[in-house]
């Protein structure tokens, strides 16, 4: 199983549409940046998301981050992404990074679901 996605591992994989990494805990800096076709991200155990991890991934529509603990989000993790078009799924009992219904760690999403 994969526990860490290294810095820049999938950077500029322009044909990548979905990423599902059931065991990944840590994503490095720019790990998935500039993946222009990426629409769906499923990282249920991720607890650390690096700087600019999803930067310029403008097609993202759905992200699942339902780890059992607090999720650390690097600076500019979603820079140049339209997060207002993204549905975010979080663990309802564990992550407390949101201050309002649609805000999580400084980003505003179209919908935040808790499971």
C-alpha positions in Angstrom: 0.0 0.0 0.0 1.1 3.6 -0.7 1.4 5.8 2.4 3.1 8.9 0.9 2.8 10.6 -2.4 6.1 12.4 -2.9 6.6 16.0 -4.0 5.5 16.5 -7.6 4.7 12.8 -8.1 1.7 13.4 -10.4 2.4 17.0 -11.3 1.2 17.9 -14.8 -0.5 14.5 -15.5 -2.9 16.3 -17.7 -4.9 13.2 -18.6 -5.5 12.1 -15.0 -9.2 12.3 -14.3 -9.6 10.5 -11.0 -7.3 9.6 -8.2 -8.3 7.0 -5.5 -5.6 6.2 -3.0 -7.2 4.4 -0.1 -4.1 4.2 2.1 -2.2 7.5 1.3 -1.7 9.5 4.5 0.7 12.2 3.3 0.7 14.2 0.0 3.8 16.2 -0.7 4.2 19.7 -2.2 2.8 20.0 -5.8 1.9 16.2 -5.6 -1.1 16.7 -8.0 -0.7 20.2 -9.2 -1.5 21.2 -12.8 -3.6 18.0 -13.4 -6.1 19.8 -15.7 -8.5 16.9 -16.2 -8.6 15.8 -12.5 -12.3 15.9 -11.4 -12.5 13.4 -8.5 -10.1 12.9 -5.5 -10.6 10.1 -3.0 -8.1 10.2 -0.2 -9.9 8.8 2.9 -6.9 8.5 5.1 -4.9 11.7 4.1 -3.9 13.7 7.2 -1.3 15.9 5.6 -1.7 17.8 2.3 1.4 19.7 1.1 1.9 23.2 -0.2 0.3 23.7 -3.6 -0.8 20.1 -3.7 -3.8 20.7 -5.9 -2.8 24.0 -7.4 -4.2 24.8 -10.9 -6.4 21.7 -10.9 -9.3 23.6 -12.3 -11.6 20.7 -13.1 -12.0 19.3 -9.6 -15.6 18.7 -8.6 -15.4 16.2 -5.7 -12.9 15.6 -2.9 -13.2 13.0 -0.2 -10.9 13.6 2.8 -12.4 11.6 5.7 -9.4 10.8 7.9 -10.0 9.9 11.5 -8.1 13.0 12.7 -7.4 16.6 12.0 -6.1 17.3 8.5 -3.1 19.5 8.0 -3.4 21.7 4.9 -0.3 23.3 3.3 -0.2 26.9 2.1 -2.0 27.4 -1.2 -3.1 23.8 -1.4 -6.0 24.8 -3.7 -4.5 27.9 -5.3 -5.9 28.6 -8.8 -8.7 26.1 -8.2 -12.3 27.2 -8.2 -13.2 25.6 -4.8 -16.7 27.2 -5.0 -17.4 24.5 -7.6 -16.2 21.6 -5.4 -18.1 19.2 -3.1 -15.9 18.3 -0.1 -16.5 15.3 2.1 -15.1 15.2 5.6 -15.3 13.0 8.7 -18.1 14.6 10.7 -16.7 13.7 14.1 -13.0 14.4 13.6 -12.2 17.4 11.5 -13.0 20.8 12.9 -11.3 23.1 10.4 -14.4 24.8 9.3 -15.9 28.0 10.6 -19.1 28.1 8.6 -21.3 25.8 6.5 -19.3 26.2 3.3 -15.8 27.2 4.6 -13.0 24.8 5.5 -9.5 26.0 6.4 -9.9 29.3 4.6 -11.4 27.9 1.4 -15.1 28.1 0.4 -16.7 25.1 -1.3 -20.0 24.7 -3.1 -21.0 22.0 -0.7 -19.4 20.3 2.4 -20.7 16.9 3.4 -19.9 15.1 6.7 -20.0 11.4 6.8 
